[in-house]
Amino acid sequence: MFFRNLTLFRFPTAIDFSAIDGRLVEERLRPVGPLEMTSRGFISPFGRDEQEVLSHRIGEFLWLTVGGEDKILPGSVVNDLLARKLAEIEEKEGRKPGGKARKRLKDDLVHELLPRAFVKSSRTDAMLDLQHGYVAVDTSSRKSGENVMSEIRGALGSFPALPLNAEVAPRSILTGWIAGEPLPEGLSLGEEAELQDPCEGGGNVKVTDLELRSDEIDKHLEAGKQVTKLALNLDGHVSFVLGDDLVIRKLKFLDGALDQLENSDQDGVRAELDARFALMSGEVRRLFLVLEDALKISKVED
């Protein structure tokens, strides 16, 4: 269950989560209705089959999961059926239906097909650090992250979570690191980066499997390119790609961290998930605190 991406939000640490379980029950995922396209709500972090537990907490870390059900109704299928209906009307009545009639026919077809459409299930996990006031959502999509914030807001009644705000330009910090400026303690460069010419119409350069402190990179920097994505490593425990949008992608837990799981004496699927969450939450907190200091990430006032 290790997260693979982190879209981060901040929230006031004064928020009371003591009654969260009761509130989640009211916002539980319900099956998508016959005439609905989508449904969202909370499910157990341990899987949809678990009906009693809708959250999981270890110390000051809270694990929430938003489940989804979406009808799969390809537009091409609807359009093909609509074309047949229109052809039948034209042949029968000798006229082509107007715009309003076409729209009405299309809406009728969608309602007719929805009850028979396949349903795709999904889940999006979120980890809340109640001590430091941030949420890490396992997605690289800002929209998906915002949707999770909306679900939490609906459960709590109020949840003033905001996207991260850096008091210094992230792009300038990333560019400085790749140019040779000292990195924060514990961080080291990886072998992947994306550079962009800030001028309109300027080009992008993507490099992988390359020593980033190199003459090739220096030439791009001398030409004025700036770093928009940078691969980094934290203490041999996690590797990731940090973007100038402050989204963490390609998050991977390395042997330095995973060795701790091998020493665990817990048995069973649930116990293993519990151990993995405990490990992950600690590593994500270390990473967040390093970036919070380096990028001067603002807090949300209580």
C-alpha positions as CSV (number, residue, x, y, z in Angstrom):
1,M,0.0,0.0,0.0
2,F,3.0,2.3,-0.3
3,F,2.0,5.6,-1.9
4,R,3.6,6.3,-5.3
5,N,2.9,10.0,-5.5
6,L,2.2,12.8,-3.0
7,T,0.0,15.8,-3.6
8,L,0.3,17.8,-0.4
9,F,-2.1,20.1,1.4
10,R,-1.8,22.0,4.7
11,F,-4.5,22.3,7.4
12,P,-4.6,23.9,10.9
13,T,-3.4,21.5,13.6
14,A,-6.2,22.7,15.9
15,I,-8.8,20.6,14.0
16,D,-10.4,18.0,16.2
17,F,-10.5,14.5,14.6
18,S,-11.7,12.6,17.7
19,A,-15.2,12.0,16.2
20,I,-14.0,11.3,12.6
21,D,-15.2,7.6,12.6
22,G,-18.8,8.5,13.3
23,R,-18.8,11.2,10.6
24,L,-17.2,8.8,8.0
25,V,-20.1,6.4,8.4
26,E,-22.5,9.1,7.2
27,E,-20.2,9.7,4.2
28,R,-19.6,6.0,3.4
29,L,-19.4,5.1,-0.4
30,R,-22.7,3.9,-1.6
31,P,-23.2,2.0,-4.9
32,V,-23.6,4.1,-7.9
33,G,-27.3,4.4,-8.8
34,P,-28.9,3.0,-12.0
35,L,-29.1,6.5,-13.5
36,E,-26.0,7.9,-12.0
37,M,-22.6,8.3,-13.7
38,T,-20.5,8.3,-10.5
39,S,-20.4,7.9,-6.7
40,R,-17.8,8.9,-4.1
41,G,-17.5,8.2,-0.4
42,F,-15.2,6.7,2.2
43,I,-14.2,3.1,2.3
44,S,-12.0,1.2,4.7
45,P,-8.2,1.6,4.1
46,F,-8.0,-2.1,4.5
47,G,-10.3,-2.8,1.6
48,R,-13.9,-2.7,0.5
49,D,-14.8,-5.9,2.2
50,E,-14.0,-4.3,5.6
51,Q,-17.3,-2.8,6.7
52,E,-16.6,-1.8,10.3
53,V,-13.4,0.3,10.0
54,L,-13.4,3.4,7.8
55,S,-10.2,5.0,9.1
56,H,-6.9,3.8,10.6
57,R,-4.8,5.8,13.1
58,I,-1.3,5.2,14.5
59,G,-0.2,7.9,16.9
60,E,-0.6,11.2,15.1
61,F,-1.1,9.7,11.7
62,L,-4.5,9.1,10.2
63,W,-5.2,7.0,7.1
64,L,-8.3,7.7,5.1
65,T,-9.5,6.2,1.8
66,V,-12.0,7.7,-0.7
67,G,-13.6,5.1,-2.9
68,G,-15.3,5.7,-6.2
69,E,-17.6,3.9,-8.6
70,D,-17.8,5.3,-12.2
71,K,-20.0,4.1,-15.0
72,I,-18.1,3.3,-18.2
73,L,-20.2,4.6,-21.1
74,P,-18.0,5.4,-24.1
75,G,-19.1,8.4,-26.1
76,S,-18.5,6.5,-29.4
77,V,-21.2,4.0,-28.3
78,V,-23.7,6.7,-27.6
79,N,-22.9,8.6,-30.8
80,D,-23.3,5.5,-32.9
81,L,-26.7,4.7,-31.5
82,L,-27.7,8.4,-31.9
83,A,-26.6,8.3,-35.5
84,R,-28.9,5.3,-36.1
85,K,-31.8,7.0,-34.4
86,L,-31.4,10.1,-36.4
87,A,-31.2,8.1,-39.7
88,E,-34.4,6.3,-38.8
89,I,-36.2,9.6,-38.1
90,E,-35.0,11.1,-41.3
91,E,-36.1,8.1,-43.3
92,K,-39.5,7.9,-41.7
93,E,-40.3,11.6,-41.5
94,G,-38.2,13.0,-44.3
95,R,-36.5,15.6,-42.2
96,K,-33.4,15.9,-40.0
97,P,-34.1,16.6,-36.3
98,G,-33.0,20.0,-35.0
99,G,-30.5,20.7,-32.3
100,K,-32.9,20.5,-29.4
101,A,-34.4,17.3,-30.6
102,R,-30.9,15.8,-31.1
103,K,-29.9,16.7,-27.5
104,R,-33.1,15.2,-26.2
105,L,-32.6,12.0,-28.1
106,K,-29.0,11.8,-26.8
107,D,-30.1,12.3,-23.2
108,D,-32.7,9.6,-23.6
109,L,-30.1,7.2,-25.0
110,V,-27.8,7.9,-22.0
111,H,-30.6,7.2,-19.5
112,E,-31.4,4.0,-21.4
113,L,-27.8,2.7,-21.4
114,L,-26.7,3.8,-17.9
115,P,-28.4,0.9,-16.0
116,R,-26.5,-1.6,-18.2
117,A,-23.1,0.2,-18.2
118,F,-20.1,-1.5,-16.6
119,V,-18.9,0.0,-13.2
120,K,-15.3,0.8,-12.6
121,S,-14.1,0.9,-9.0
122,S,-11.3,3.1,-7.7
123,R,-9.7,4.3,-4.5
124,T,-7.5,7.2,-3.5
125,D,-5.6,7.0,-0.2
126,A,-4.6,10.0,2.0
127,M,-2.4,10.2,5.0
128,L,-3.0,13.1,7.5
129,D,-0.2,14.1,9.9
130,L,-2.2,15.6,12.7
131,Q,0.9,16.9,14.5
132,H,2.4,18.9,11.6
133,G,-0.8,19.7,9.8
134,Y,-0.5,18.3,6.3
135,V,-2.3,15.8,4.1
136,A,-0.4,13.6,1.6
137,V,-2.7,12.2,-1.1
138,D,-1.5,9.3,-3.2
139,T,-2.0,11.0,-6.6
140,S,-0.1,13.3,-8.9
141,S,-3.3,15.0,-10.0
142,R,-4.1,18.3,-8.2
143,K,-7.8,17.8,-9.1
144,S,-7.9,14.3,-7.5
145,G,-6.3,15.7,-4.4
146,E,-8.8,18.5,-4.2
147,N,-11.6,15.9,-4.6
148,V,-10.3,14.1,-1.5
149,M,-10.2,17.4,0.4
150,S,-13.8,18.0,-0.5
151,E,-14.8,14.5,0.8
152,I,-13.0,15.2,4.1
153,R,-14.6,18.6,4.2
154,G,-18.0,17.0,3.7
155,A,-17.4,14.6,6.6
156,L,-16.0,17.2,9.1
157,G,-18.3,20.0,8.0
158,S,-15.3,22.3,7.8
159,F,-11.7,21.5,6.7
160,P,-9.7,24.5,5.5
161,A,-7.0,22.6,3.7
162,L,-4.9,24.5,1.2
163,P,-2.3,23.5,-1.4
164,L,1.3,24.0,-0.4
165,N,2.6,27.5,-0.6
166,A,6.3,28.0,-0.8
167,E,7.7,31.4,0.2
168,V,10.6,31.0,-2.2
169,A,10.3,30.0,-5.9
170,P,10.6,26.2,-6.0
171,R,12.1,26.4,-9.5
172,S,14.9,28.6,-8.3
173,I,15.7,26.2,-5.5
174,L,15.7,23.1,-7.7
175,T,17.9,24.9,-10.3
176,G,20.3,25.9,-7.5
177,W,20.6,22.4,-6.3
178,I,21.4,21.0,-9.7
179,A,23.9,23.8,-10.3
180,G,25.9,22.8,-7.2
181,E,24.4,24.7,-4.3
182,P,24.4,22.7,-1.0
183,L,21.4,20.4,-0.6
184,P,19.6,20.1,2.7
185,E,21.1,17.5,5.0
186,G,20.1,14.0,4.0
187,L,19.1,14.9,0.4
188,S,21.2,13.9,-2.6
189,L,20.7,14.2,-6.4
190,G,19.2,11.4,-8.4
191,E,19.7,10.8,-12.1
192,E,16.6,12.4,-13.6
193,A,15.6,16.0,-14.3
194,E,13.5,18.2,-16.5
195,L,14.7,21.7,-17.6
196,Q,12.7,24.4,-19.3
197,D,13.6,27.6,-21.1
198,P,11.6,30.3,-19.3
199,C,11.2,32.3,-22.5
200,E,8.0,31.9,-24.5
201,G,8.4,29.2,-27.1
202,G,11.5,27.9,-25.3
203,G,12.3,24.2,-25.3
204,N,12.2,21.5,-22.7
205,V,15.0,19.1,-21.9
206,K,14.4,15.7,-20.1
207,V,17.3,13.7,-18.9
208,T,17.3,10.2,-17.3
209,D,20.0,7.9,-16.1
210,L,22.5,10.8,-16.1
211,E,24.9,12.2,-13.6
212,L,23.2,15.6,-13.0
213,R,26.4,17.4,-12.0
214,S,27.8,17.3,-15.5
215,D,29.1,19.5,-18.3
216,E,25.9,18.7,-20.3
217,I,23.6,20.0,-17.6
218,D,25.9,23.0,-17.0
219,K,25.5,24.0,-20.6
220,H,21.7,24.0,-20.3
221,L,21.9,26.1,-17.2
222,E,24.3,28.5,-18.9
223,A,21.7,28.8,-21.7
224,G,19.2,30.0,-19.1
225,K,17.1,26.8,-18.6
226,Q,15.6,26.2,-15.2
227,V,14.8,23.0,-13.5
228,T,11.1,22.1,-13.3
229,K,11.5,18.5,-12.0
230,L,14.3,16.9,-10.1
231,A,15.1,13.4,-8.9
232,L,16.2,13.3,-5.3
233,N,17.1,10.7,-2.6
234,L,16.6,11.0,1.1
235,D,19.1,9.1,3.2
236,G,18.9,6.0,1.0
237,H,15.4,5.5,2.4
238,V,13.2,7.1,-0.3
239,S,13.7,8.3,-3.9
240,F,11.4,10.7,-5.6
241,V,11.0,13.4,-8.3
242,L,10.1,16.8,-7.0
243,G,8.3,19.2,-9.3
244,D,8.2,23.0,-9.2
245,D,4.4,22.5,-8.6
246,L,5.5,20.9,-5.3
247,V,4.0,17.5,-6.3
248,I,6.1,14.5,-5.5
249,R,6.1,11.8,-8.2
250,K,7.7,8.4,-8.6
251,L,8.0,7.9,-4.8
252,K,9.8,4.7,-4.0
253,F,10.8,3.2,-0.7
254,L,14.3,1.9,-0.8
255,D,16.2,-0.9,1.1
256,G,17.2,1.5,3.8
257,A,13.6,1.8,4.8
258,L,12.3,-1.6,3.8
259,D,14.9,-3.4,5.9
260,Q,12.8,-2.3,8.9
261,L,9.9,-4.4,7.6
262,E,12.0,-7.5,7.5
263,N,12.7,-7.2,11.2
264,S,8.9,-7.0,12.0
265,D,7.4,-10.0,13.7
266,Q,3.8,-9.2,12.7
267,D,1.9,-11.8,10.7
268,G,-1.2,-11.6,8.5
269,V,-2.3,-9.2,5.8
270,R,-3.8,-6.6,8.1
271,A,-0.8,-6.6,10.3
272,E,1.5,-6.2,7.3
273,L,-0.6,-3.2,6.0
274,D,-0.4,-1.7,9.5
275,A,3.4,-2.1,9.5
276,R,3.7,-0.6,6.1
277,F,1.6,2.4,7.0
278,A,3.7,3.0,10.1
279,L,6.9,2.8,8.1
280,M,5.5,5.0,5.3
281,S,4.1,7.7,7.5
282,G,7.3,8.1,9.3
283,E,9.4,8.4,6.1
284,V,6.9,10.8,4.5
285,R,7.0,13.0,7.6
286,R,10.8,13.1,7.5
287,L,10.6,14.1,3.8
288,F,8.0,16.7,4.4
289,L,9.9,18.4,7.2
290,V,13.1,18.6,5.0
291,L,11.2,20.2,2.2
292,E,9.2,22.4,4.5
293,D,12.4,24.0,5.7
294,A,14.2,24.1,2.4
295,L,11.3,25.6,0.4
296,K,9.9,27.7,3.3
297,I,6.5,26.1,3.1
298,S,3.8,28.2,4.8
299,K,1.6,26.9,7.6
300,V,-2.1,27.4,7.9
301,E,-3.1,29.5,10.9
302,D,-5.2,27.7,13.6
